Amino acid sequence: MNLDLDGGKVLYALGVVFALVALLYFVQDVVFGLSITVRSALLFALFVGFFAGGVAIGRGALDVVSFALAAITYTVFVWYVVNRYDPGETGIFLALAVSAALFVGLGYAVRERGVTISLRTAGVVVLALLCVSLVLVGADVLGGGVSYDTDLEESVTVIPAEEDPTDRDGTPAEVSVGTASATNEFVFTRPLDHPTIYGCVAGSDDVLGDEVSVRYESYQHPDAIGANEEHSVELEARLLLEDDVDETTLSVERVDDLENCDVTRSEPTLIVVVDESE
């Protein structure tokens, strides 16, 4: 076994691996709070910068590293755009076809035509990309985000399901308790992340247990909201009624913070907790 490894190449390889991990972490929407539009633009700008650097260097292993970083950045860019914008099967095919043509063309220009640029030109390109990126980030930060609003019913009448396929105690029931809306106040597409929501029942002997599942209807709940769009989704409560209960009426009360469901009310009440602290 040949263990005579080039230490420099190992370090280059590790740098490329860590760059890939950093890019994947960047697109998870957990840091910086940037919009989907700006994240996509920054990824593409980074691809152009790495490619320009590889063309300018044009020698040794550094150009290979720069081209590898450019390819990885572009791959993450396409993957992120496809996942966040959901262009459909046709859109995915077109994105892959255009990407294939782009890299074949770039490879031909670099290898067959010997296209090069000076380090000074590459520096100007990187500086221009940095300025554009800063403008986009500034506009993203100052342009406003997504505002959320919850509109609950004053009371709901809960009717048990006609059939329960399980042998558990109680009869399951579902009821719409209101709607939640989100409004994108700017021109950039942003992630859609409604506040955490759950419920409790107090003052009623018709419902088994205190905690109630309150959820956003998943089929109405996309992952992103476009420029200046408004989106609404129904809120549905799932609970268990006593077997001998035909129906029950619950008042609906909203609170913004509740540590537990150990509460009391003088009348049957469904307490909906909307946690906007996250």
C-alpha positions as CSV (number, residue, x, y, z in Angstrom):
1,M,0.0,0.0,0.0
2,N,1.4,3.4,-1.0
3,L,1.0,5.8,1.9
4,D,3.2,8.5,0.3
5,L,0.6,11.3,0.3
6,D,1.1,14.9,-0.8
7,G,0.4,16.9,2.4
8,G,-0.5,20.0,0.4
9,K,-3.1,18.1,-1.6
10,V,-4.6,16.6,1.6
11,L,-5.0,20.1,3.0
12,Y,-6.6,21.3,-0.2
13,A,-9.0,18.4,-0.1
14,L,-9.9,19.1,3.5
15,G,-10.5,22.8,2.6
16,V,-12.9,21.7,-0.2
17,V,-14.8,19.4,2.2
18,F,-15.2,22.0,4.8
19,A,-16.3,24.5,2.2
20,L,-19.0,22.0,1.1
21,V,-20.2,21.5,4.7
22,A,-20.3,25.3,5.3
23,L,-22.4,25.8,2.1
24,L,-24.8,23.1,3.1
25,Y,-25.1,24.7,6.5
26,F,-25.6,28.1,5.0
27,V,-28.6,27.0,3.0
28,Q,-30.5,25.5,5.9
29,D,-32.1,28.8,6.8
30,V,-30.8,28.6,10.4
31,V,-28.2,31.4,10.3
32,F,-28.2,35.0,9.2
33,G,-32.0,35.2,8.6
34,L,-31.6,36.0,4.9
35,S,-34.3,35.5,2.3
36,I,-34.3,32.7,-0.2
37,T,-33.7,35.1,-3.0
38,V,-30.6,36.6,-1.5
39,R,-29.1,33.3,-0.4
40,S,-29.5,32.1,-4.0
41,A,-27.8,35.2,-5.3
42,L,-24.9,34.9,-2.9
43,L,-24.3,31.3,-3.9
44,F,-24.2,32.2,-7.6
45,A,-21.9,35.2,-6.8
46,L,-19.6,32.9,-4.9
47,F,-19.6,30.5,-7.9
48,V,-18.6,33.3,-10.3
49,G,-15.9,34.5,-7.9
50,F,-14.3,31.0,-7.5
51,F,-14.4,30.4,-11.2
52,A,-12.8,33.8,-12.0
53,G,-10.1,33.0,-9.4
54,G,-9.4,29.6,-11.0
55,V,-9.2,31.1,-14.5
56,A,-6.9,33.9,-13.2
57,I,-4.5,31.5,-11.3
58,G,-4.3,29.1,-14.2
59,R,-1.5,27.0,-12.8
60,G,-0.6,24.4,-10.2
61,A,-3.1,22.9,-7.8
62,L,-4.7,26.2,-6.7
63,D,-6.7,26.5,-9.9
64,V,-8.0,23.0,-9.5
65,V,-9.1,23.8,-5.9
66,S,-10.8,27.0,-7.1
67,F,-12.6,25.2,-9.9
68,A,-13.7,22.5,-7.5
69,L,-15.1,25.1,-5.1
70,A,-16.8,26.8,-8.0
71,A,-18.4,23.5,-9.1
72,I,-19.5,22.6,-5.6
73,T,-20.9,26.1,-5.0
74,Y,-22.9,25.9,-8.2
75,T,-24.2,22.4,-7.4
76,V,-25.4,23.6,-4.0
77,F,-26.9,26.7,-5.7
78,V,-29.0,24.6,-8.1
79,W,-30.0,22.1,-5.4
80,Y,-31.1,25.0,-3.2
81,V,-33.1,26.8,-5.9
82,V,-34.8,23.6,-7.0
83,N,-35.8,22.7,-3.4
84,R,-36.9,26.1,-2.3
85,Y,-38.7,27.4,-5.4
86,D,-40.1,24.0,-6.5
87,P,-40.1,24.6,-10.3
88,G,-41.7,21.2,-11.0
89,E,-40.3,18.4,-13.2
90,T,-39.9,20.5,-16.3
91,G,-38.1,23.2,-14.3
92,I,-35.7,20.7,-12.8
93,F,-35.0,19.2,-16.2
94,L,-34.3,22.7,-17.7
95,A,-32.0,23.6,-14.7
96,L,-30.0,20.4,-15.1
97,A,-29.8,20.8,-18.9
98,V,-28.7,24.5,-18.7
99,S,-26.1,23.5,-16.0
100,A,-24.7,20.8,-18.2
101,A,-24.4,23.1,-21.1
102,L,-22.8,25.8,-18.9
103,F,-20.1,23.6,-17.6
104,V,-19.3,22.0,-20.9
105,G,-19.0,25.5,-22.4
106,L,-16.8,26.7,-19.5
107,G,-14.6,23.6,-19.7
108,Y,-14.2,24.1,-23.5
109,A,-13.3,27.7,-23.0
110,V,-10.7,27.0,-20.4
111,R,-9.1,23.8,-21.8
112,E,-9.5,24.2,-25.5
113,R,-9.4,27.9,-26.0
114,G,-7.1,28.7,-23.2
115,V,-9.2,31.6,-21.9
116,T,-7.5,33.4,-19.1
117,I,-7.9,36.7,-17.2
118,S,-5.4,38.6,-15.2
119,L,-5.3,38.6,-11.4
120,R,-6.2,42.2,-11.5
121,T,-9.3,41.6,-13.6
122,A,-10.3,38.7,-11.3
123,G,-9.9,41.0,-8.3
124,V,-12.2,43.6,-9.9
125,V,-14.8,40.9,-10.6
126,V,-14.6,39.7,-7.0
127,L,-14.8,43.3,-5.7
128,A,-17.9,43.9,-7.9
129,L,-19.5,40.7,-6.7
130,L,-18.8,41.7,-3.1
131,C,-20.4,45.2,-3.6
132,V,-23.5,43.7,-5.2
133,S,-23.8,41.1,-2.4
134,L,-23.5,43.8,0.3
135,V,-26.3,45.8,-1.4
136,L,-28.5,42.7,-1.6
137,V,-27.9,41.8,2.0
138,G,-28.6,45.4,3.1
139,A,-31.8,45.5,1.1
140,D,-32.8,42.2,2.6
141,V,-32.2,43.3,6.2
142,L,-33.9,46.7,5.8
143,G,-36.8,45.6,3.5
144,G,-38.9,43.8,6.1
145,G,-39.7,40.2,6.7
146,V,-42.7,38.0,7.0
147,S,-45.5,39.0,9.5
148,Y,-47.7,36.4,11.0
149,D,-51.3,36.8,12.3
150,T,-53.6,34.3,14.0
151,D,-57.4,34.7,13.8
152,L,-59.3,32.3,16.1
153,E,-63.0,31.5,16.4
154,E,-64.8,32.7,19.5
155,S,-66.2,29.2,20.1
156,V,-66.3,25.8,18.3
157,T,-68.7,22.9,18.4
158,V,-66.8,19.6,18.5
159,I,-68.5,16.5,17.0
160,P,-67.0,13.1,17.3
161,A,-65.9,11.1,14.2
162,E,-68.3,8.6,12.9
163,E,-65.8,5.7,13.1
164,D,-62.7,5.1,15.1
165,P,-60.6,2.2,13.7
166,T,-58.6,1.9,17.0
167,D,-59.5,0.3,20.3
168,R,-58.3,3.3,22.4
169,D,-60.5,5.0,25.0
170,G,-62.5,8.0,23.8
171,T,-63.7,9.0,20.4
172,P,-61.4,11.2,18.2
173,A,-62.7,14.5,16.9
174,E,-61.4,17.3,14.7
175,V,-62.5,20.9,14.4
176,S,-61.3,24.0,12.7
177,V,-60.4,26.7,15.3
178,G,-59.4,29.5,13.0
179,T,-56.8,30.6,10.5
180,A,-53.2,31.7,10.5
181,S,-52.0,34.1,7.9
182,A,-48.5,35.2,6.7
183,T,-47.6,38.3,4.7
184,N,-44.3,38.8,2.9
185,E,-43.7,42.6,3.1
186,F,-40.9,42.7,0.6
187,V,-39.9,41.7,-3.0
188,F,-37.6,38.8,-1.9
189,T,-38.9,35.2,-1.5
190,R,-38.6,34.2,2.2
191,P,-38.9,30.9,4.2
192,L,-42.4,30.4,5.7
193,D,-42.2,29.5,9.4
194,H,-45.4,30.0,11.3
195,P,-45.1,30.2,15.1
196,T,-45.3,27.1,17.2
197,I,-48.8,26.3,18.3
198,Y,-50.5,23.9,20.7
199,G,-53.6,23.7,22.8
200,C,-55.1,22.8,26.2
201,V,-58.7,22.1,27.3
202,A,-59.9,23.5,30.7
203,G,-63.3,23.4,32.5
204,S,-64.7,20.4,30.5
205,D,-65.4,16.8,31.5
206,D,-66.3,15.9,27.9
207,V,-62.7,15.8,26.7
208,L,-60.2,13.2,27.7
209,G,-56.9,14.7,28.8
210,D,-55.8,18.3,29.1
211,E,-53.5,18.6,26.1
212,V,-54.9,19.1,22.6
213,S,-53.1,18.8,19.3
214,V,-53.5,22.1,17.3
215,R,-51.7,22.1,14.0
216,Y,-51.5,23.9,10.7
217,E,-53.1,22.0,7.8
218,S,-50.0,20.5,6.1
219,Y,-51.4,20.5,2.6
220,Q,-52.0,24.2,2.8
221,H,-48.6,25.0,4.3
222,P,-45.8,25.7,1.8
223,D,-42.2,26.1,2.8
224,A,-41.8,29.6,1.2
225,I,-43.7,32.7,0.5
226,G,-43.1,34.8,-2.6
227,A,-42.7,38.6,-3.1
228,N,-45.5,40.6,-1.5
229,E,-47.7,37.5,-1.2
230,E,-50.2,36.7,1.6
231,H,-50.9,33.1,2.6
232,S,-53.5,31.7,4.9
233,V,-53.8,28.2,6.5
234,E,-56.4,26.6,8.6
235,L,-55.8,25.7,12.2
236,E,-57.2,22.3,13.2
237,A,-57.6,20.9,16.7
238,R,-57.6,17.2,17.3
239,L,-58.9,15.8,20.6
240,L,-60.5,12.8,22.3
241,L,-64.1,13.0,23.5
242,E,-65.7,10.7,26.1
243,D,-67.4,7.8,24.4
244,D,-70.9,8.9,25.5
245,V,-70.6,12.5,24.3
246,D,-72.5,13.4,21.1
247,E,-71.0,16.9,20.8
248,T,-69.6,19.6,23.0
249,T,-69.1,23.4,22.7
250,L,-65.9,25.0,23.7
251,S,-65.0,28.7,24.0
252,V,-61.7,29.5,22.3
253,E,-59.1,31.6,24.0
254,R,-55.7,32.6,22.8
255,V,-52.6,33.0,25.0
256,D,-49.0,33.8,23.9
257,D,-47.3,31.8,26.6
258,L,-48.3,28.9,28.8
259,E,-45.8,26.7,30.6
260,N,-48.1,23.8,31.1
261,C,-51.8,22.9,30.8
262,D,-52.5,22.9,34.5
263,V,-55.1,25.7,34.2
264,T,-58.7,26.1,35.2
265,R,-61.7,27.9,33.6
266,S,-65.2,28.4,34.7
267,E,-66.6,27.2,31.3
268,P,-65.4,24.6,28.8
269,T,-62.5,26.4,27.0
270,L,-60.0,25.4,24.4
271,I,-56.9,27.4,25.1
272,V,-54.7,27.9,22.0
273,V,-51.1,28.8,22.7
274,V,-49.3,30.8,19.9
275,D,-45.6,30.9,20.8
276,E,-44.0,33.7,18.8
277,S,-40.9,33.8,20.8
278,E,-38.9,31.6,18.5
